[in-house]
Amino acid sequence: MLDLSNITKVFYPGTVNEKMALDNVNLHVNKGDVICIVGSNGSGKSTLFNLISGTYPVTNGKIIFDGTDITASPEYKRAMTIGRIFQDPTKGTAANMSIEDNMITAESKGMKGLRISLNNEKREHFRSLLQFIGLQDRLKDNVGLLSGGQRQALTLLMTVMSRPKMLLLDEHTAALDPRNAQIVMDLTEHFIAEYKLTALMVTHNMQFAINFGNRLIMMDEGTIILDVSGEEKSKLTVEELVRLFKNLRNKTYANDEALLTKE
């Protein structure tokens, strides 16, 4: 599904501000993988997503997605098959448009030259989908009237509607209160299973990363230092992860949020 080969990203090369954000990263993602990515701030998690989605170009290396070399492919083309949800709930929807107009836009994504009409049959279909997030009676409401949790749930639904081959979930519950965060995560789990999606999710919550998905990746200083799956992953504890990090890097894991947050 996805292969990253010798991926390096250097910001401000040749200047006093030169920074190595990713250092020779290699990663293979199988179709159907649900991978949680953990790491302290500055470890390279968001940069990794920015390179996969095409927000930034790579400095060196190659990205193969679904059998095609997309290393030089622009972000808008990758967005046709790679869906990304950000931490900020306002990024995935148009606030000044109605829920139904947002949804028809999402459903039309990738259908070049094809206009989908918004008729009563389509509205009933949207209502049935919106039942998952409790917004089935608000088709005509502007998205700007929704709460942060409702907007993030709608963003998730719209992303799935656009039929991506892969989901990038970039701390997509971090800005929500615990109740809404749990609702969005339950929906995430439901949609991933329902649509058999491949997904990568950045999270600061180590316990959640252990519980969710089939693989766990830990990053530090622009490299992948740990990649566990299956039974090995299921037997992990937060304490064991912290110990592994210290043994691998000879330093303490520097993110209290990850250590203190429990599911």
Order of alpha helices (4+ residues) and beta strands (2+ residues): beta-beta-beta-alpha-beta-beta-alpha-beta-alpha-alpha-alpha-beta-alpha-beta-alpha-beta-beta-alpha-alpha-alpha
